[in-house]
Every structure is written in structure tokens, then in C-alpha cells.
Amino acid sequence: MKVYMQPIEMIAISKADGVQVPRRFKCEGNAINVDKIEFCEETKHSRNRVIIYKCHSVIDGTNRIYEVKFDISFTKWYL
């Protein structure tokens, strides 16, 4: 299943320097824990600053790799 820019509800931790770290999100009614963050990078998407996180989670017994995006301008998370 591929999902492009679907808004999600995210639980994240804000570090002292203002960096957001994703921990858990809801997708299609399921709560998914972010097990590992492989890397994150800041980029521009449609004139907005976006932080892209490449993450790993175990979903239904399978290790999945996916990206979540944090739009800094609108403070919204996307899958």
C-alpha cells in the first residue's frame, strides 16, 4: 500500500533545540510506534520547509520502512 501526503495524527517529542522527534502516529485507525529513525533531512516542498524522517516499524509482524514528513510552516505531519 502506498500513501502519498496523507495527514496523520502524530505524538512527537520536542527536544531543547526545537527538533521534533516522531514517536507514535495513527494511520487508518491503527496506532503505530516508530521503532527506529534511520535519518532525517530538511528540504523545501512547495515553498515550505519540510523535515523528512525515514523510519522503521513492525506492522502486523512485518518490518516496514516508510517516510513521515513534518511541515514546519503549518506544523502538520504527513505519511
N, C-alpha and C positions, 0 to 999 in steps of 0.2 A: 504494500500500500504506500503510495506516495502522496504526501500532503505538501502543498505549497502555500506558505504565508497564512496559515490558519491561526487566528488569535487563540491564545491559551491562557489559563489561569496559572500563575507561577508563584511558588514560595521560594524566595531568594534571600541570601544573606548580604547585607551591605557591610563591606569592610571599612576601616577607618579612613582609607584613602578614597572612598567613594565607589570602589569597584563592586559591581553586582556579581554574585556567585549563585547560579541556579542550584536548587536542591530537590524540588518536587513540583510536578505540574499535573494538570488534569487534561486528558485528551479523550474525547468521546465518552465521558463519564467515568473513566478509569484514572486512578491516581498512580503516577509513575515516578519512582525515585530516580534521581540522577546519580548513578553509581560512580562514574568517573568522567572528568573533563579532560579530554586529550589536549586541546589547545583552544585559545580564544584570540580573536583579532578584531580590530576596529576598522571599519570601512565605511564608505558612503553608498547609500542606496536611495535613489530618487531625491537627492539633495539632503537627505537626513543621515546623521551619524548613527551607525548600527554596529553593535558588538555581536559577533557570530561565535557561538560556542559549539565545538564538536564534542558530542557526549556519547557515553556508553551506558546502557541499561539492560537489565534482564527483564524481558517482557514475555509472558506466557512460557517461561522456561528457555527462551532463546535470547542470546546476546545480540542486541540491536545497536547500530551506530546511526546517529541522527544529528541534525543541527537545530539549535534553537537560536533565535535572534532577539536581541533587546534593542528596541528603537529608543534612543536616548531622548530625542525631541518630544516624542509622545508618551514616553515611559510605558511602552507596551511590549509584551512578549509574543513571539510567533514561533510556530513549529514549521 
